[in-house]
């Protein structure tokens, strides 16, 4: 809807933060097919107010997602 950030894993999978429109994260295959969406508005675990930046820690196989309006970074495995 209104993406804020993108991270690409060494496998080619693409992670997109959709903070302004949907308060969610999207995972795409290397060829652009949507594989998974997670998140919803809120302040609890797995919820976002404005999911913004996203980066991948390849060594630990995890995704770091910043939530600007909740003033936090949430950690997820690469499956969300």
Secondary structure, DSSP 8 states (H G I E B T S, - for coil): ----EEEE-TTS-EEEEETTTTSEEEEE-TTS-EEEEE--BSSSTT-BSSEEEEEEETTTTEEEEEEGGGTEEEEEETT-
